[in-house]
């Protein structure tokens, strides 16, 4: 059971969620990308992966190798500060890149929401550890809900699935003793509010 919880935690790591969000947005409303051919779509996908996953993940790996954190699990709240700052810098950069790229604004919203969530959790983490996994899943719930509202087709089942998945991810974090219930639910709240702020910004 612990192995399964670890696998779920890795598969739905916060750094991977913007990529999943891009795939989900394309699935829910491909008309947003009607002006792009397959090659251009692949380039957009690669931009998302590089800027929101590969660069931050590699930087966190370097922070670990340099000894700033004892393990990649970062169980100590204070150990999370440097990785949060490094990841935050790349997410701000990603937002600037996408904002100036002329791509559908929904991608700007996703990156901005993820950035707001990351820095909000960083600030709270100065006083109390908060689940970034839960924060990411909270943001996913709101972006899925927003897509359901602007898309003509009925995706209520997908929304239900994302909510259920968020619950599973949070449960895994508690089961692994990575967080307690308060830290998980605080993460959900911050993630949802962060994405709502990003949507309101646009």
Secondary structure, DSSP 4 states (H G I P E B T S, - for coil): -HHHHHHHHHHT-HHHHHHHHHHHHHHH-GGGGTT--HHHHHHHHHHHHIIIIIHHHHHHHHHHHTTSSS-TT--SGGGHHHHHHHHHHHHHHHHHHHHTTT--HHHHHHHHHHHHHHHHHHHHHTTS---HHHHHHHHHHHHHHHHHHHSSS--HHHHHHHHHHHHHHHHHHHHTTSS-HHHHHHHHHHHHHHHHHHHHH-
